[in-house]
Amino acid sequence: MLARVFTARFILFGLVLAQLADATTFMVGVSRFGIGLESNGIAAGLYHLGGIDAVLLVKGAVIVATTTILAYTAPRFPRLLVWGGATATSLGLLGFAANTTSILLVS
């Protein structure tokens, strides 16, 4: 039982870390170079509606919702935790890599 709790926490920690890395590099890139480099249409639209605060607020809400859903369903559906955690972590790492590459290319 203890191993399952540790595994769930480890997966959720990785998910949050990857998503926060994505959000941080997004914030740095947009602050330095503007929203023109952003390829995510939803993020660009939110930025035009409410600025960087709107994007970060929605990103934070999605992180909280995702971790909450995965944490509550983990005991009953452990595969959902693994697959959902892997997907969200991968998307965060992809965003981090894309943002970092864009920043390095433009700098």
C-alpha positions in Angstrom: 0.0 0.0 0.0 2.8 2.4 0.9 4.4 1.8 -2.5 1.2 2.7 -4.3 1.0 6.0 -2.4 4.6 6.8 -3.1 4.2 5.9 -6.8 1.1 8.2 -7.1 2.9 11.1 -5.4 6.0 10.6 -7.6 3.9 10.6 -10.8 1.9 13.7 -9.6 5.1 15.5 -8.6 6.6 14.9 -12.0 3.5 16.1 -13.7 3.4 19.3 -11.7 7.1 19.9 -12.2 6.9 19.5 -15.9 3.9 21.8 -16.2 5.5 24.4 -14.1 8.6 24.3 -16.2 6.5 24.8 -19.2 4.7 27.8 -17.6 7.9 29.3 -16.5 9.5 29.2 -19.9 6.3 30.5 -21.4 6.4 33.4 -19.1 10.0 34.2 -19.7 9.6 33.9 -23.5 6.5 36.1 -23.7 8.0 38.7 -21.3 11.2 39.0 -23.4 9.9 38.5 -27.0 6.1 38.9 -27.0 3.3 36.5 -27.8 4.2 36.3 -31.5 6.4 33.2 -31.0 3.6 31.2 -29.3 2.3 28.4 -31.5 -0.6 27.5 -29.1 -3.6 29.3 -30.4 -5.5 28.9 -27.1 -2.6 30.5 -25.1 -2.3 33.3 -27.6 -6.0 34.0 -27.5 -6.0 34.0 -23.7 -3.0 36.4 -23.8 -4.9 38.8 -26.1 -7.9 38.7 -23.8 -6.3 39.0 -20.4 -2.5 39.1 -20.7 0.0 36.8 -19.2 -2.0 36.6 -16.0 -5.0 35.0 -17.8 -2.8 32.4 -19.4 -1.0 31.5 -16.1 -4.4 31.4 -14.2 -5.9 29.0 -16.7 -2.7 26.9 -16.7 -2.7 26.8 -12.9 -6.4 25.8 -12.9 -5.8 23.0 -15.3 -2.8 21.7 -13.3 -4.9 21.7 -10.1 -7.9 20.0 -11.9 -5.7 17.3 -13.5 -3.8 16.4 -10.3 -7.0 16.4 -8.3 -8.8 14.1 -10.7 -5.8 11.7 -11.0 -5.3 11.7 -7.2 -8.9 10.8 -6.5 -9.2 8.2 -9.1 -5.7 6.6 -8.5 -6.9 3.9 -6.0 -9.7 2.6 -8.2 -8.1 3.2 -11.6 -4.3 3.0 -11.3 -3.8 2.8 -15.1 -5.6 6.1 -15.4 -3.0 7.6 -13.0 -0.1 6.2 -15.0 -1.4 7.0 -18.5 -2.9 10.4 -17.5 0.2 11.3 -15.6 2.5 10.3 -18.5 0.4 12.3 -20.9 0.3 15.5 -18.9 4.0 15.2 -18.0 4.9 14.6 -21.7 2.9 17.7 -22.7 4.6 19.8 -20.1 8.0 18.6 -21.2 7.2 19.2 -24.8 6.1 22.8 -24.0 9.2 23.3 -22.0 11.4 22.0 -24.8 9.6 24.1 -27.4 9.7 27.2 -25.3 13.4 26.8 -24.4 14.3 26.2 -28.1 12.4 29.2 -29.2 14.0 31.4 -26.5 17.5 30.1 -27.5 16.9 30.6 -31.2 15.6 34.2 -30.8 18.2 35.3 -28.2 
